[in-house]
């Protein structure tokens, strides 16, 4: 019974893997939000008549 209170190596490994995947997910969410913010900023600039260089150069080709 005492062994059940101590986490087995595989349990510890799984927990660290879960922590890393959670860290990874948080990073993905942050990157997605950053990209969305940049897109919104570019759209706002375009609406103000200032072309976003990348998109216009692609459409002009």
Backbone as CSV, one residue per row, in Angstrom:
resi,resn,N_x,N_y,N_z,CA_x,CA_y,CA_z,C_x,C_y,C_z
1,UNK,0.825,-1.210,0.000,0.000,0.000,0.000,0.862,1.263,0.000
2,UNK,1.978,1.189,0.690,2.843,2.369,0.775,3.321,2.791,-0.615
3,UNK,3.471,1.819,-1.504,3.969,2.129,-2.848,2.981,3.017,-3.609
4,UNK,1.712,2.939,-3.278,0.720,3.726,-4.011,0.851,5.218,-3.713
5,UNK,1.363,5.550,-2.533,1.481,6.966,-2.188,2.647,7.616,-2.922
6,UNK,3.685,6.812,-3.185,4.841,7.352,-3.899,4.562,7.259,-5.399
7,UNK,4.684,8.343,-6.138,4.424,8.257,-7.584,5.450,7.366,-8.256
8,UNK,5.003,6.476,-9.102,5.923,5.593,-9.819,6.660,6.404,-10.888
9,UNK,7.815,5.938,-11.335,8.572,6.685,-12.355,7.739,7.000,-13.588
10,UNK,6.910,6.044,-14.013,6.113,6.279,-15.219,5.105,7.406,-14.980
11,UNK,4.541,7.465,-13.757,3.594,8.539,-13.441,4.303,9.886,-13.482
12,UNK,5.499,9.943,-12.885,6.257,11.195,-12.887,6.574,11.611,-14.319
13,UNK,6.935,10.629,-15.135,7.266,10.926,-16.528,6.042,11.489,-17.243
14,UNK,4.879,10.849,-16.986,3.662,11.303,-17.649,3.329,12.731,-17.207
15,UNK,3.508,13.010,-15.913,3.190,14.351,-15.420,4.083,15.396,-16.080
16,UNK,5.385,15.098,-16.200,6.275,16.077,-16.818,5.907,16.260,-18.288
17,UNK,5.494,15.178,-18.946,5.079,15.279,-20.345,3.829,16.144,-20.450
18,UNK,2.897,15.961,-19.509,1.677,16.774,-19.519,2.018,18.238,-19.300
19,UNK,2.964,18.498,-18.378,3.359,19.887,-18.135,3.942,20.495,-19.403
20,UNK,4.785,19.722,-20.099,5.403,20.260,-21.303,4.372,20.484,-22.394
21,UNK,3.407,19.577,-22.530,2.391,19.760,-23.559,1.520,20.966,-23.205
22,UNK,1.277,21.189,-21.918,0.509,22.367,-21.500,1.287,23.633,-21.836
23,UNK,2.604,23.595,-21.589,3.446,24.742,-21.914,3.392,25.001,-23.413
24,UNK,3.470,23.913,-24.189,3.447,24.017,-25.647,2.122,24.611,-26.111
25,UNK,1.010,24.129,-25.523,-0.312,24.648,-25.906,-0.415,26.134,-25.592
26,UNK,0.082,26.533,-24.425,0.036,27.946,-24.050,0.816,28.775,-25.062
27,UNK,1.963,28.260,-25.485,2.788,28.966,-26.474,2.037,29.085,-27.795
28,UNK,1.374,28.006,-28.223,0.608,28.025,-29.469,-0.494,29.083,-29.394
29,UNK,-1.195,29.120,-28.255,-2.276,30.095,-28.082,-1.714,31.508,-28.180
30,UNK,-0.559,31.727,-27.532,0.049,33.053,-27.541,0.425,33.446,-28.969
31,UNK,1.001,32.515,-29.714,1.402,32.813,-31.090,0.179,33.114,-31.949
32,UNK,-0.894,32.338,-31.739,-2.113,32.551,-32.516,-2.679,33.940,-32.243
33,UNK,-2.704,34.326,-30.954,-3.227,35.649,-30.604,-2.363,36.740,-31.224
34,UNK,-1.042,36.541,-31.192,-0.134,37.530,-31.762,-0.383,37.677,-33.258
35,UNK,-0.549,36.552,-33.951,-0.797,36.582,-35.393,-2.118,37.286,-35.688
36,UNK,-3.140,36.988,-34.891,-4.445,37.621,-35.090,-4.333,39.128,-34.876
37,UNK,-3.561,39.525,-33.843,-3.367,40.944,-33.579,-2.688,41.613,-34.768
38,UNK,-1.664,40.945,-35.318,-0.948,41.523,-36.451,-1.862,41.648,-37.663
39,UNK,-2.693,40.602,-37.900,-3.631,40.655,-39.032,-4.606,41.812,-38.858
40,UNK,-5.134,41.965,-37.643,-6.093,43.039,-37.381,-5.428,44.394,-37.610
41,UNK,-4.175,44.517,-37.163,-3.436,45.775,-37.335,-3.244,46.064,-38.826
42,UNK,-2.885,45.057,-39.601,-2.684,45.239,-41.043,-3.998,45.635,-41.707
43,UNK,-5.096,44.991,-41.308,-6.404,45.309,-41.885,-6.783,46.748,-41.551
44,UNK,-6.490,47.172,-40.317,-6.812,48.533,-39.911,-5.999,49.525,-40.750
45,UNK,-4.704,49.239,-40.932,-3.861,50.129,-41.737,-4.382,50.203,-43.163
46,UNK,-4.775,49.042,-43.704,-5.267,49.006,-45.073,-6.546,49.836,-45.188
47,UNK,-7.405,49.749,-44.167,-8.658,50.502,-44.178,-8.365,51.999,-44.159
48,UNK,-7.241,52.382,-43.534,-6.870,53.796,-43.489,-6.209,54.245,-44.786
49,UNK,-6.079,53.332,-45.747,-5.507,53.701,-47.032,-4.005,53.484,-47.098
50,UNK,-3.406,52.942,-46.040,-1.969,52.652,-46.066,-1.805,51.179,-46.406
51,UNK,-1.345,50.849,-47.608,-1.305,49.443,-48.019,-0.340,48.636,-47.167
52,UNK,-0.710,47.407,-46.834,0.231,46.524,-46.152,1.109,45.937,-47.242
53,UNK,2.388,46.236,-47.196,3.293,45.972,-48.319,3.218,44.538,-48.814
54,UNK,3.173,43.563,-47.891,3.260,42.179,-48.334,2.055,41.790,-49.192
55,UNK,0.845,42.091,-48.715,-0.335,41.623,-49.429,-0.447,42.311,-50.791
56,UNK,-0.192,43.612,-50.854,-0.347,44.314,-52.127,0.699,43.841,-53.121
57,UNK,1.934,43.614,-52.680,2.967,43.156,-53.613,2.585,41.799,-54.191
58,UNK,1.947,40.943,-53.373,1.528,39.635,-53.890,0.404,39.801,-54.914
59,UNK,-0.555,40.675,-54.643,-1.699,40.793,-55.545,-1.301,41.522,-56.827
60,UNK,-0.275,42.353,-56.788,0.153,43.072,-57.989,0.875,42.155,-58.968
61,UNK,1.496,41.067,-58.468,2.243,40.166,-59.341,1.344,39.398,-60.296
